[in-house]
Amino acid sequence: MTVYGGLQLALFLGCLFLLTKPVGLCLVRVLDPGGRTWLDRPLKPVERLLYRFLGVDPAKEQDWRSYTRSLLLFSLAGLLFTYAVLRLQHLLPLNPQRFGPLAPDLAFNTAASFTTNTNWQNYAGETTLSYFSQMVGLVFHNFVSAAAGIAVAAALVRGLARHASRTVGNFWVDLVRVNLYLLLPMSLVLSLFLASQGVVQNFRPYVKTAAGAGATGAGAGNAIAAQVLPQGPAASQVAIKMLGTNGGGFFNANAAHPYENPTPLSNFVQMLAIFLIPAGLTYYLGRKVKDRKHGWAVWTSMALLFLVAALVCWKAESAGNPRLRTLGLDPRGGSMEGKEVRFGVPASALFATVTTDASCGAVNAMHDSFTPLGGLVPLVNIELGEVVFGGVGSGLYGMIVFIVLAVFLTGLMVGRTPEYLGKKIEAYDVKVSVLTILVPIFAILGFSAAASVGRWGLAGLGNAGPHGLSEIIYAFSSAAGNNGSAFAGLDGNTPAYNVALALAMLCGRFVMIVPVMALAGSLARKKLVPADEASFPVSGAMFIGILVGTVVIVGALTFLPALALGPIVEHFLMTGSGVLF
């Protein structure tokens, strides 16, 4: 563990802290239908035109059922549209490499993946998808799935902020405004920055280099094979994949590819972009409920969980594999297998932590090559519910569910009816909150158990033993958690895995959103209870400690038996001891 790595981690947290309030203020204006932004003059006519096209009255709000129904129908239409694009890409334009259609199971997996903001990829983008499929079929979802997550978070926050109300906003208004005034402008700025760093942005056919011979040095005279250099509009897709916590790479190597992530500066900015909107949403929460200390307490809880995970992953990867000593090698330089030398251990460990704390599947190193404990960190991050800043929107509404449970459990301990921001937490609220947490748990463990004993699941493994089990658990954790990263040793591009992973993604996204929206409707209907001396504080060290403890106990310990058979056993086998560090 180096000074450079420590400075990078401190700079990352410092920049995130400084940008949280400005992004939060922007979100307040965007998510308020009457809010004014500096883009109103050029974009207001476009906004009105979109409402007219959709047949939406922007002044008419929806109750939670209508809001949820609109979201589900829109998502279903998007899934079917993307499936059609992928199956028909050989007939569509912008296909200079003349790629054929995707197989039905792979097209279904990919359509479900991008619809749910998961962006799991069982294909190599540069050898499978046309520019049309990348830009129209997939980038469309990068915007609208991110906007849908933010919309759900906004609806839940409105439920907390409103009293005796039956409505939680208008889904179509939230969808349009988030895209027009937040995601598109931020993506444009980030795209220009990435292009300045060397990320490609064009529609040219792939470039084939000529074969030749080594010019100088030890390789002089050796033949150099011809290469095909992929091209394409990568910068625009990389920008929204980070800002929308989507993660789907334009190229197969994702953020380890020099055309997607060419410099240490682009690497740092891409990591910051992943957390930018989720962090801003915590400030948005504080402003809307008129308790800014609460918003910062939620931010601090997330930051503490992130910091611990980053340090554990960094330490594990820096220690390397002690078995290298038996080969006469020094492991103290850290584990560099599967890592880009441009970034090294600190930046790779930090990127892995950031991308799995958020529901972003972008990677700049191969998690399958991490040490057992280094690989354990991304896995646990996803299984916490990805509420450590989390995905855009999904991180905040997932954390609010944990807050409801924390308040309920604390109320039981002190013998008082639990309250949260002046709202009594009753049996219905606890039931839908527990259901929200149980959905991904059952999806992860259920599908993992089926795959670990079925021929279809074992056939895709690249490794036997505990690491093979880790590959299976990681795949379904990533799918149900809508993350999209992978232990790449697993071959998921089979009909059985494509369908199973797609079903896990759909459960982890939409079956989870329904009880969240039910909670929003329930909270909005409640009357405000005046605070008194016995009210549970929702800021300060005690609240932060209780919230972090609830996330760890409820989120992480559920999966401890499975983790003990996977990465933890693998660590003991590697070290030959019973010591974790």
ABEGO torsion letter per residue (X at the ends): XBAAAAAAAAAAAAAAAAAAAAAAAAAAAAABAABBBAAAAAAAAAAAAAAAAAGBBAABBBBAAAAAAAAAAAAAAAAAAAAAAAAAAAABBGBAAGBBBBBAAAAAAAAAAAAAGAGBBABBAAAABBAAAAAAAAAAAAAAAAAAAAAAAAAAAAAAABBGBABAEBAAAAAAAAAAAAAAAAAAAAAAAAAAAGBBBBABBBBBBBBBBBABEAABGBBBBBBBBBBEBAAAAAAAAAAAGAGBBABAAEAABAAABABAAAAAAAAAAAAAAAAAAAAAAAAAAGBAAAAAAAAAAAAAAAAAAAAAAAAAAAAEBAAAAAAGBBAAAEBABGBBAAAEAAAAAAAAAAAAABBBABBABBAAABBAAAAAAAAAAAAAGGABGEBBGAAAAAAAAAAAAAAAAAAAAAGBBBBBGGBBBBAAAAAAAAAAAAAAAAAAAAAAAAAAABAAAAAABABBEAAAAAAAAAAAAAAAAGAGBBBAABBABBAAAAAAAAAAAAAAAAAAAAAAAAAAAAAAABBBBBBBAABBBABEAAAAAAAAAAAAAAAAAAAAAAAAABAAAAAAAAAGBABAX
